[in-house]
Amino acid sequence: MTKREFMMAGAGAGLALGNWSRAFAQAPKGGPKPTARKAKTTKLFKSPHGFPNGLAATPEGLWIAEQKLSGAQAASYKLPEPKSLDESCWLVDWNGKLVKTVKTPSRNTSGMAVGGGYIWMVANAPPQGVFQVDLNSKLISHRQIPLGMPGGDGGGSHGAHWEDGKLWISALRLRGNIRVDPKTWQPEMMIPFYQSFPDRVRYHDITIDNGSMWQVVGNDSKSYKEGKPGLVRYDLATGRAVETVDFVDGSSDPHGLAMHNGKLIACDAGIHPGWPNNDSPTAGWIFQIDFV
């Protein structure tokens, strides 16, 4: 096997891209440690009835993705089987007034994006994948997260974001945030998840602002009291984690994330793996994040 063949084989096992140097935006080893600061949360308004677990800020208002649990997942959370498996995407104004509802066939939605005239719902349960839906609730496409196992799906996702005609997906199986061309469905680059044990081993939604990507992170925990939510900020040019943020005690539990008028906006889903349902005192709320 030639050196070129070896490199291409490695790309096929990881990210099969033509430009290998751009595939992974990995921070150099031995670089400076991320700076650290703290943040607090302020409640804005309640989402429509349901579990909100994805956000996207647009000129028309705030889009909120609904998460439902069904089958074995519903049983594990001791929730009744939903009457309809369709999961909604709600558009609300900045006072929380419902403006529009779009129905989608996504399952256990844990992130979403709005762009190109479509809603992109990312599933975290079978059949997995990304559901492209128009504003009239028509399914346009259902595609798996790229680089899945042969004959299988691409795994689950906890977040998505639309930026400059590209779709970013927080891919759990790959443990990284990948940028995908929405037309060709080819992955273009990846920012590996920042991992710091034991406090930052769970990954949620992402948003982009001024050359940085923000991501919600947290620890494995059994209750709101034990939870340690945080944020990581990546430099989009290098993929380096340049800043971490811890939330002060009493803050909301962030899942979805968006940027609006220079402020980070998040949602508290109300269900959190390992926690009792609605354990967080701000379950179902949309809230603002302020640095302190």
Helices and strands as residue ranges (DSSP letters): H 3-13, H 20-23, E 35-46, E 51-58, E 61-67, H 71-76, E 87-92, E 98-104, E 112-115, E 118-122, E 130-133, E 139-143, E 157-163, E 166-171, E 176-180, E 187-192, E 202-209, E 212-218, E 230-235, E 241-247, E 256-260, E 263-267, E 285-291
